[in-house]
Amino acid sequence: MSHPQLTRRKLLEGTAGLSVAGLAGCLGASSEASPPAGGTQSDEHAGEDDQPGHGDEAHGHDTVSEPRASREVEVNTARSEGSTEYHFDPHVTWVEPGGTVTWTLESGTHTATAYHPGNDQPRLVPEGTAAWDSGTMSEEGETFEHTFETEGVYHYLCTPHEQFGMMATVIVGEPHLEDQQALQMMPDDKPEEVHGKLEELNTMVREIMGAGHEDDGHGHDDGTHTEA
């Protein structure tokens, strides 16, 4: 199945209405609300230079547009005057079943930890999948990788910075979104700031999947499902 490219502008149109007030941490989505002025960017590198602390350097990330056999996620702490922000970049990534995601530490001390009971977290990953956790990554350039065999939506977090909104998502394959625990369950024991970030991620997943399915004319049920 082919998947048309989902441009950054279209993704932003789908998520621009999200409120991320109160999140002191991973505010990448709010910074994405204003696309760079002037010129156009290819889908391959769109938006790489509007993340805090990223400057104009290309980091080799792909705009989320279709599932691939492998993806990379950068993990970093961005410091600016008066604020510190924590990032998984991109916030949502997409691989094929059997695909591998590699996390690379750029700065700070972080983890990439599945929302899974095996990690003392609520289950926001598909049933029957194993827990995965990078452990503490503290050396620049350190990597962690995980291969995703089961189709579905996987939310994950940085354990020390969850309260600052440092969470992100992996989509595997083309799951029916109405069947995904990650999108249907909001954990009761988490603070409002965490709920807000999870809602933001859920909306991004629906827009990414919905736009792709609507554009390719297949009309999957999960492509237009917008309720929790």
C-alpha positions in Angstrom: 0.0 0.0 0.0 1.4 3.4 -0.9 1.0 6.3 1.5 0.9 9.9 0.2 3.2 12.3 1.9 1.6 14.2 4.7 3.1 17.7 4.6 4.1 19.5 7.8 1.5 22.2 7.0 -1.3 19.7 6.8 -0.2 18.2 10.1 0.0 21.6 11.7 -3.5 22.5 10.4 -4.8 19.4 12.2 -3.1 20.2 15.5 -3.0 24.0 15.6 -6.1 24.2 17.8 -4.5 22.2 20.6 -4.0 24.0 23.9 -0.7 23.1 25.6 -1.0 25.7 28.4 0.5 24.6 31.6 3.1 22.3 30.0 6.5 23.4 31.3 8.3 20.8 29.3 8.2 19.3 25.8 6.5 22.2 24.0 7.5 21.2 20.5 3.9 21.2 19.3 3.4 24.8 20.4 6.6 25.9 18.6 5.4 24.1 15.5 2.2 26.2 15.4 4.1 28.9 13.3 5.8 27.3 10.3 9.1 29.0 9.1 8.6 32.0 7.0 9.7 32.1 3.4 10.7 29.3 1.1 9.5 25.7 1.2 11.0 22.6 2.8 11.0 19.1 1.6 8.9 16.5 3.4 12.2 14.7 4.2 13.5 17.6 6.4 10.5 19.8 7.0 10.4 21.6 10.4 13.8 20.4 11.6 15.1 23.9 12.3 12.1 25.2 14.3 12.7 23.0 17.3 14.2 24.9 20.3 17.9 24.4 20.5 18.1 22.8 17.0 19.3 25.9 15.1 19.6 25.5 11.4 21.4 22.2 11.5 19.7 19.3 9.6 19.3 16.3 11.9 18.1 13.8 9.3 14.7 13.2 10.7 11.7 12.5 8.4 8.4 14.2 8.6 5.9 11.6 9.8 4.1 10.7 6.6 4.3 6.9 6.1 5.5 3.8 8.0 9.1 2.8 7.3 11.4 0.0 8.3 13.4 2.2 10.7 13.1 5.6 12.3 15.3 7.8 14.5 14.2 9.9 17.5 16.4 12.6 19.0 16.3 13.0 22.8 17.5 16.3 24.2 17.2 19.1 26.7 16.8 22.6 25.2 17.8 25.5 27.4 16.9 29.1 26.6 16.8 32.2 28.7 14.5 31.6 31.6 13.3 28.1 30.5 14.2 24.5 30.1 12.4 22.2 27.6 12.6 18.5 27.2 12.1 16.8 23.8 11.6 13.7 21.9 12.0 14.7 18.3 9.8 13.9 16.5 6.9 13.6 19.0 5.1 11.0 16.8 7.0 8.5 14.6 5.7 5.7 12.4 7.3 2.3 11.5 6.2 -0.8 9.8 5.4 -4.0 11.8 8.9 -5.4 12.5 10.4 -1.9 12.2 13.0 -0.5 14.6 13.1 2.9 16.3 16.5 4.2 17.5 16.6 6.9 20.2 19.8 9.0 20.3 20.7 11.2 23.3 21.7 14.7 22.2 21.8 16.3 25.6 20.6 16.0 29.2 19.8 12.8 31.1 16.7 11.0 29.9 14.9 7.6 29.4 12.6 6.2 26.7 10.2 4.1 28.7 7.0 2.4 27.5 3.8 3.1 29.3 3.5 -0.5 30.4 2.7 -2.2 33.7 6.1 -3.9 33.5 7.6 -0.4 34.0 5.2 0.5 36.8 3.1 2.5 34.4 -0.4 2.3 33.1 -0.8 0.3 29.8 -0.8 2.7 26.9 0.6 0.2 24.5 -1.1 -2.8 22.8 -2.1 -5.8 24.8 0.3 -8.7 24.7 3.4 -6.6 24.0 6.4 -6.6 26.3 7.7 -3.7 28.3 10.7 -1.8 27.0 12.9 0.8 28.7 16.1 2.4 27.7 17.3 2.9 31.3 19.0 6.2 32.0 20.9 7.7 29.0 23.4 10.3 30.1 26.3 10.2 27.6 25.9 12.3 24.4 25.5 10.1 21.4 24.2 7.1 23.5 21.5 5.1 21.7 18.7 2.7 22.5 16.7 0.8 20.0 13.5 -1.3 20.1 11.9 -3.4 17.4 8.1 -3.3 17.2 6.5 -6.5 16.0 2.9 -5.8 16.9 0.8 -3.3 15.0 -0.6 -0.5 17.2 -0.1 2.8 19.0 2.6 3.0 21.7 2.9 6.0 24.1 6.1 6.4 26.0 7.8 8.8 28.4 11.0 10.1 29.9 10.7 8.9 33.5 12.4 11.9 35.2 10.6 14.4 33.0 7.1 13.1 32.5 5.7 15.9 34.7 7.2 18.4 32.2 5.4 16.8 29.3 8.3 14.7 27.9 6.2 12.0 26.3 5.9 10.8 22.7 4.4 8.1 20.5 5.3 5.3 18.0 2.7 4.2 15.5 3.3 0.7 14.2 1.6 -0.3 10.9 -1.9 0.8 10.2 -3.9 0.0 13.4 -7.6 0.6 13.8 -7.5 3.5 16.2 -10.7 2.8 17.9 -9.1 -0.5 19.2 -6.1 1.2 20.7 -5.7 1.4 24.4 -3.3 4.3 24.1 -6.1 6.4 22.5 -9.0 5.2 24.5 -7.7 5.2 28.1 -6.6 8.2 30.2 -4.8 7.1 33.3 -6.5 8.3 36.5 -3.3 8.5 38.6 -1.6 11.0 36.4 -1.6 14.8 36.8 -3.5 17.2 34.5 -0.3 18.2 32.7 0.3 14.6 31.7 -3.3 14.2 30.6 -2.9 17.3 28.4 0.1 16.0 26.7 -1.5 12.6 26.1 -4.5 14.3 24.6 -2.2 16.3 22.3 -0.4 13.1 21.1 -3.7 11.3 20.6 -4.9 14.1 18.4 -1.7 14.1 16.4 -2.0 10.3 15.8 -5.6 10.7 14.6 -4.7 13.5 12.3 -1.7 11.7 10.8 -3.6 8.5 10.3 -6.8 10.1 9.2 -5.2 12.4 6.7 -3.3 9.6 5.1 -6.3 7.3 4.7 -8.6 10.0 3.5 -6.1 11.2 0.9 -5.4 7.7 -0.5 -9.0 7.0 -1.0 -9.2 3.8 1.0 -11.7 5.1 3.4 -10.6 3.0 6.4 -12.8 3.3 9.5 -9.9 4.3 11.6 -9.0 7.1 9.2 -12.0 9.2 10.2 -12.5 8.3 13.8 -12.0 11.4 15.9 -13.6 10.5 19.2 -11.8 9.1 22.3 
